[in-house]
Amino acid sequence: MILCGVSLLLSPFPVLATQSVVLAWNPSTDTNVVSYRIYYGTVSHAYVSQVTVGNTNTATISGLADGTTYYFAATSIDSTGDESPFSNEAVYTVPSAAAALTVLPSAAGQFSLSVSGGTGYQYVVQTSTNLINWVCVLTNTAPFTFTDTNAATLPQCFYRAFYLPPGNVATSTAATLTTLPAPAGQFSFSVAGISGGQYVVQTSTNLVNWVSVLTNTAPFTFTDTNAAALPQCFYRTFYLPP
């Protein structure tokens, strides 16, 4: 028995909080259809995942990775288990939650930057004078502009922004770094934050290019055994949303 095919409508739209997508399709005209199956993967027509839904014409696919392109197709299934051919293929690229900061012209004594990322995502701007202690100064919905009107009163100031998952409080995700005693030629610090939360440690020699060197569950200790080999090295950590 060959079932009537399914026409998958791709105008998927993101459910920003969970990196999901909602798919809709035209229901099959076969009255024996009892459910639908969505196939998807990151290669066109090579689907590695599937989910079966009831007799509906929408489905939410969750657990999608930032910045990744996914391909979707649907089938219909009748009461005897017979399955139709694949529908047309739908393509969707998940927006990235990573923040992009761009320096903007600003008035004397001030410092301005734009924060972009996933449109509609919440981002937290933090400032620091020493790259160890960070203060949350603004939470807003991307894209937006941040201006530090007190920049001229500080000998130096650093800025960063991170995605704030819904239900989280900005101050709760910030990592606290504490320098620890270390053998000669090494540098150690502890990372505290959300207990059980994942944090990424990054290093840089110029405050421009950063390299991720460790992802671990807070609280934990990081030791740079190559610190003596570099003329200077900076460290930072950020919360990795689930």
Buried (B, 14 or more C-beta within 10 A) or exposed (E): EEBBBBEBBBEBEBBBEBBBBEBBBEBBEBEBBEBBBBBBBBEEEEBEEEEEBEEEBEBBBEEBEBEEEBBBBBBBBBEEEBBBEBBBBBEBEBBBBBBEBEEEEBEEEEBBBBBBBBEEBBBBBBBBEEBBEBEBBBBBBBBBEBBBEEBEEEEEBBBBBBBBBEEBEBEEBBBBBEEEEBEEEEBBBBBBBBEEBBBBBBBBEEEEEBEEEBEBBBBBEBBBEEBEEEEEBBBBBBBBBE
